[in-house]
Amino acid sequence: MPSAPPPDWVLARRRAIGDRIRDLRRARRLSQEKLAEIAGLDRQSVNRIEQGHQAALLDNLIRILAALEAPFGDLD
């Protein structure tokens, strides 16, 4: 049975987290390609997370934040 789509507030929070990751990446002057390489992900995954189109796995957020040398608190 397919799961219900997430509520609007979850989608909005997902987009906000993606925006924050993009801001952190740009502040460190990294391309999506470079961030993906450092984090051990593919560029398309980084792009989908930044755009809020993909629900990021916790493991991927941990990898991205480690690559950005940023704590989870920086997502707020």
Contacts in CASP RR format, 6 or more apart in sequence:
PFRMAT RR
TARGET T0000
AUTHOR 0000-0000-0000
METHOD contacts of the structure
MODEL  1
MPSAPPPDWVLARRRAIGDRIRDLRRARRLSQEKLAEIAGLDRQSVNRIE
QGHQAALLDNLIRILAALEAPFGDLD
6 14 0 8 1.000
6 55 0 8 1.000
11 52 0 8 1.000
14 52 0 8 1.000
14 55 0 8 1.000
14 56 0 8 1.000
15 51 0 8 1.000
15 52 0 8 1.000
17 49 0 8 1.000
17 52 0 8 1.000
17 56 0 8 1.000
17 61 0 8 1.000
17 75 0 8 1.000
18 49 0 8 1.000
18 50 0 8 1.000
18 51 0 8 1.000
18 52 0 8 1.000
19 50 0 8 1.000
20 74 0 8 1.000
20 75 0 8 1.000
20 76 0 8 1.000
21 49 0 8 1.000
21 50 0 8 1.000
21 64 0 8 1.000
21 68 0 8 1.000
21 75 0 8 1.000
22 50 0 8 1.000
24 68 0 8 1.000
24 70 0 8 1.000
24 74 0 8 1.000
25 32 0 8 1.000
25 35 0 8 1.000
25 50 0 8 1.000
25 68 0 8 1.000
28 68 0 8 1.000
28 69 0 8 1.000
30 38 0 8 1.000
30 68 0 8 1.000
32 43 0 8 1.000
32 46 0 8 1.000
32 47 0 8 1.000
32 50 0 8 1.000
33 43 0 8 1.000
35 46 0 8 1.000
35 64 0 8 1.000
35 67 0 8 1.000
35 68 0 8 1.000
36 42 0 8 1.000
36 43 0 8 1.000
36 45 0 8 1.000
36 46 0 8 1.000
38 67 0 8 1.000
39 46 0 8 1.000
39 60 0 8 1.000
39 63 0 8 1.000
39 64 0 8 1.000
39 66 0 8 1.000
39 67 0 8 1.000
40 63 0 8 1.000
40 67 0 8 1.000
41 60 0 8 1.000
41 63 0 8 1.000
41 64 0 8 1.000
45 54 0 8 1.000
45 60 0 8 1.000
46 64 0 8 1.000
48 54 0 8 1.000
49 56 0 8 1.000
49 60 0 8 1.000
49 61 0 8 1.000
49 64 0 8 1.000
56 64 0 8 1.000
61 72 0 8 1.000
61 75 0 8 1.000
65 71 0 8 1.000
65 72 0 8 1.000
65 74 0 8 1.000
65 75 0 8 1.000
68 74 0 8 1.000
END
